Amino acid sequence: MHICTSINLKTNFMKPVTTFFIVTFLLMVNVLKAQEKQTITATVVNVTTNTGKVGFALYDKTSFMKRPIKAKKSEIINGKSTVIFKNLEKGTYAILCYHDKNGNNKMDFEPSGIPLEDYGASNNASSPYGPPSFNDAKFILTDKNVPLDIRF
């Protein structure tokens, strides 16, 4: 009886310990998976000249047309300009970009309000009366990196 009691105690002790380690391991895997960050690679593919730089701004719905989540500038090589936004959470985003031909770090306009410099948006969204809406330019970043080609 003593040997059986000892085996039962070991078995009764090991089941909860094993279960604890399995549950802990699964929780750690889920936490690590949730912390995985993604990237967005945005390329303007039809810049008309290699002069200046292209400015890119990454937005979510609440920051759209206000203050970008991230912003970058990139040189133009052979009519293309590319930036990579790294370490992003899953979510819905939009990108606006413009060709800063004269290097003054802002988009230039005619007195009437018409842009003097080329511009574009994710989804190649456009509007005849101003910048595109967030809904037209939005895209979803899930568990895969997103490449975007934007045309001015």
C-alpha positions in Angstrom: 0.0 0.0 0.0 2.9 2.3 0.7 4.2 2.0 -2.9 0.8 2.6 -4.4 0.2 5.7 -2.3 3.6 7.0 -3.3 2.8 6.5 -7.0 -0.6 8.1 -6.7 1.0 11.1 -4.9 3.6 11.5 -7.7 0.8 11.2 -10.4 -1.5 13.6 -8.6 1.4 16.1 -8.2 2.7 15.8 -11.8 -0.7 16.4 -13.5 -1.2 20.0 -12.2 2.5 20.8 -12.7 2.5 19.5 -16.3 -0.8 21.4 -17.0 0.7 24.6 -15.5 3.8 24.4 -17.8 1.7 23.7 -20.9 -0.7 26.6 -20.2 2.2 28.9 -19.5 3.9 27.9 -22.7 0.8 28.5 -24.8 0.2 31.9 -23.2 3.8 32.9 -24.0 3.4 31.9 -27.6 0.3 33.9 -27.9 1.9 37.0 -26.3 4.9 36.7 -28.6 2.6 36.3 -31.6 0.6 39.4 -30.6 3.8 41.4 -30.3 4.9 40.7 -33.8 5.2 43.9 -35.8 4.8 44.4 -39.5 6.2 46.6 -42.1 4.8 48.7 -45.0 6.9 49.3 -48.0 5.6 52.2 -50.0 7.0 53.1 -53.5 6.0 56.0 -55.7 6.6 54.4 -59.1 6.2 57.4 -61.5 8.1 60.4 -60.2 8.6 62.7 -63.2 12.1 63.9 -62.2 14.9 62.8 -59.8 15.1 66.3 -58.4 14.1 66.8 -54.8 12.6 64.1 -52.5 9.3 62.4 -51.9 7.7 62.9 -48.5 5.5 60.1 -47.1 3.1 60.3 -44.2 1.5 57.3 -42.5 -1.9 57.8 -40.9 -4.6 55.9 -39.0 -8.2 57.1 -39.1 -7.9 59.4 -36.1 -4.7 61.1 -37.3 -5.6 61.4 -41.0 -4.7 64.8 -42.5 -3.6 66.0 -39.0 -0.4 64.6 -37.5 1.1 61.5 -39.1 1.9 58.4 -37.1 5.2 58.2 -39.0 6.7 60.4 -41.7 9.7 59.9 -43.9 11.4 61.4 -47.0 13.2 59.4 -49.6 15.5 60.2 -52.5 14.3 59.6 -56.1 16.2 57.1 -58.2 15.2 56.5 -61.8 11.7 57.9 -61.2 11.0 55.8 -58.1 11.1 56.6 -54.4 10.7 54.0 -51.6 10.3 54.1 -47.8 9.8 51.4 -45.3 7.6 51.9 -42.2 8.7 49.4 -39.6 7.4 48.0 -36.3 3.7 48.6 -37.0 0.8 47.1 -35.1 -2.0 45.4 -37.1 -4.6 48.0 -38.1 -6.1 50.2 -40.8 -3.8 52.8 -42.3 -3.5 55.3 -45.2 -0.4 56.9 -46.8 -0.3 60.4 -48.4 2.8 61.5 -50.3 4.1 64.4 -52.3 7.1 65.3 -54.5 9.0 68.1 -52.8 10.7 69.3 -56.0 12.3 72.4 -54.5 13.3 70.9 -51.1 11.4 73.4 -48.9 9.8 70.5 -46.9 6.3 71.5 -47.7 3.8 71.0 -50.5 3.6 74.1 -52.7 0.3 75.5 -54.0 -0.9 78.2 -56.5 -2.7 81.2 -54.9 -6.0 79.5 -56.0 -5.1 76.4 -53.9 -4.2 74.0 -56.7 -1.1 72.0 -55.9 2.1 72.9 -57.7 3.8 69.6 -56.8 2.7 66.0 -57.6 1.0 64.0 -54.8 -0.6 60.6 -54.3 -2.2 58.3 -51.8 -2.4 54.6 -51.0 -4.8 52.7 -53.2 -4.0 55.4 -55.7 -7.0 57.2 -54.3 -7.8 60.6 -55.7 -10.4 63.3 -55.5 -11.2 66.1 -58.0 -11.8 68.6 -55.2 -8.9 68.0 -52.8 -7.1 65.2 -51.0 -8.7 61.8 -51.0 -10.7 60.6 -48.0 -9.3 58.1 -45.4 -11.9 55.6 -46.6 -10.6 55.8 -50.2 -6.9 55.6 -49.2 -7.2 53.0 -46.4 -5.7 49.6 -46.4 -5.5 46.9 -43.7 -2.2 45.7 -42.2 -2.7 42.2 -40.8 -0.1 39.5 -40.1 1.8 40.0 -43.4 4.0 42.8 -44.5 2.4 45.1 -47.1 4.0 46.4 -50.3 2.3 49.4 -51.9 2.8 51.0 -55.3 1.6 54.6 -55.4 1.2 56.7 -58.6 1.1 60.5 -58.7 
